[in-house]
Every structure is written in C-alpha cells, then in structure tokens.
Amino acid sequence: MSNIQYDSVSALVGKVKGLLEGQFRSVSIEGEVTNLSLSSSGHYYFTLSDRNSSLSACLFKMDAMRNPEIKQLKDGDKVQCIGSIGVYAKRGSFQLIAKRITKASTGGDLLAEFEKLKKKLAGEGLFDLDSKSKIPKLPKKIAVITALRGAALQDFLNIMKRRALWTDIVVVPTLVQGDGAARSIRRSLFNTIKFSLDNPANSVDVIVLTRGGGSLEDLWAFNDEALAWDIFNCPIPVISAVGHQVDYSISDFVSDLRCETPSAAAQILSEGQTQILSKLKNIKRHLNNSAKNIIYSRKDRVASLRPEALLARVNKLYQDYKYRLEKCSLEKRDVELIGLHDHWFRIDDNLKRMKLSLEKTLKDREHRVSKSIELLNALNPSNVLERGYSYVTDVDGHVVGSSEDFEKLPTGTELDIQFSDGKNKVSKV
C-alpha cells in the first residue's frame, strides 16, 4: 500500500474527523458508566466501558435537559446510549456525542421492542412511500391532536398565527403520555375522521399528531401498533411531529410526513400562504409603482393643458409668424434686393456674351462644313465620270481595277461598263 502524504497534523486529523463523523452519524451502544462528572457549563462527561474496551462520551446541556434520567445515574450503571461519533480535533481524540441515554434494564428492552415493531411494520408495507398521501399546500382546516396545555400546541399555534391568514385550527385534546395514551390518541384520530366525513363542507384537510420531546418511555404511546394501522388507513393526510430532532417514533415512519418539531410542522403547513402573501406584497408594490407613474404622467399632461401653458404656446407661435412676416417685408430688404439686381445684370451680360460666342461658333462651323462639302464633291466618283472616265464591274458588282484582274476572268464573262449617264453590258472575248 502506498503512503498518503499530508501537509500537516490538522489535515490528517480533519480527514479522520470527516470519515468517522460521516460513517457513524447514528449509533446505539450499551455499556457501563464510569467517571461520570458534571461540568460547570452543564455538560455531562463519562466513559462507557465493557470488559475489553472503553469509550469517552458526553451529554451536552441541551440534550441533558431532554434526558432527566442522567441525574439519577451513577458509576457502575448499565445504560443504552444513542448518538453519533464526534472527533475533537484539538486533542486528536474521538468520543460518543450522546443524544439519548436510558438505563439498560428498561430503555434497552424498549428499544429492542421498538426496533422489532419497526421491522415488522416495514415488512407489512406501512412505511412504503407509494402509500403516503400528499400534504395540501393550502389547508383550510387543520386538526391538531395533542395535549391541550402542552408546549408543543403553543409552539404550533404561535407560528400559525404569525404566518397563516385564513386557516382554521381544530384542537383535539388528547392524552399523549402514560397509561391509556395510545387509546386516547386512537380515539381522537377516530373522532377527527368521523367529524370530517360527517361534515363534507367543513372537512379537515390535514391532521397533526404532536407533542414535545422526552425519553423513549415518554414517547411510547406513539409506538403503538394499532395506532400505526389507524394512521396508515386514515383517509386524511397525517403529519407526525413528535418529540425533537433526534426523537423517532413509529408514527413518524407510518405518517404521510414526519416533521422534526411542532414548529416545523406549522412552518410547512403555512408555507403556501406565506408564499401567496409574499406574492401579493410584490404585486401591491408593482401596482403602487405603476399607479404613481400613471399619476405623474397625467400630471404632466394636465400641466401642459393649463390656460397659462396654452397661452405661452400661442404667444410663441405668434412671435414665430411675426418674425417670418418681417423677413418678407420689402422695405427692410432694400439692401438685399439691390444685391439681387446686380445678379440680374450679371446674368444679362453673361447671356449676351454667350449669344455672341454661339454666333461666332456657328459661323465657323458653317464655313468648315461648306469646305468639307466641296472636298466631297471633288472626290465624288460621279463627278469624275462626267469628265469622260468609266469603270468596269463583274456581275457581282466587284470593280475590275487592273489588267491583271481582267486577264483572270474566264472568257465569256459578262461585264458592266459604268458611264456618267448609265452602264452597258459586254462579254470578255
């Protein structure tokens, strides 16, 4: 195996931290408590041990408040811990960050029973995603099954009052802890379904099962098998918001949606209305801006139609026409018009010069034409024939211009002799 090079101790510890914390995010471990101590900040530190090994562990203050049994624990007690592995980089050590701690004599048996029931119901298809109903985005009526004076109900109602606009909430008082809690929850669920079916016009859109956090024993009512089947067969979508983020119950797995806390359930159910409210606010802002723009533009038009503004425009037009009329006045344009007369005089002089020049040019052209006519007449063949000359052509009109050409013609060839007053035909002998 090749060596892996790290630039620093921090780099190696960081790599180990990422691997361990990513691999052991949720672990359940049983062991004996030793070296239990409480720090001034409210955190509990202890060691989990068995015959061969030991593991450092801690229970932070907020988690200790949700696990009151920690106060009764002492060294030597056997406990069941649920949590994750964390690495303290400064010391290069790892420890168990406990989220839940119970004595093994009770909690361990309950946890095993929980896992057994969870596996059984999963095999029967109660946790299948295909069987889950869709939670409505804009529920009109919500039924909350919980303890009437519990903090979970107040957290849920406070968020709904702040974020929701038109949702009606029906609170179904229910026993959520102790003997008979499972039967109470089932009865409340049955009554809620019956109320919804008997009042179609005022039916419930979603049911929320909720309570605050606690130990495994405190939440055990929500691990009832009969309740799981009731939730699975419920015709109304069910949200389970039982305990805190680290708490899980059977109702969480079988319900249509699991929320970490009651507050989270309220936020999800009010999210659709919050989005609509946000859109309405944006639309209102755009409408206000559009209205302001329209008002400003109309104000400008109204201002332009005021009598004072109309009078100003008429006065401007009057001044423009007045200036144009003054430009057309002949009395004030004497200098300009005198200059125009000078131009006319120059034009007349130029016309006269052009006329004389054209007359001279025409005479020169006429003289040159007459000379050319005389020359052409002198060279005219007809005039030469009048002086006693003639010429001979063949039948094709070709001139026989030399004795050599005449000799080349065959005997009997017809020839034309052209005279000044006509032509005669002859044959070569």
Helices and strands as residue ranges (DSSP letters): H 9-23, E 27-38, E 44-49, E 54-59, H 61-65, G 68-72, E 78-88, E 93-103, I 104-108, H 109-123, G 129-131, E 141-146, H 151-163, E 168-173, H 181-198, G 200-202, E 206-211, G 220-223, H 225-233, E 238-242, H 250-254, E 257-258, H 262-304, H 307-328, G 331-333, H 334-379, H 381-385, E 391-394, H 403-408, E 414-419, E 422-427
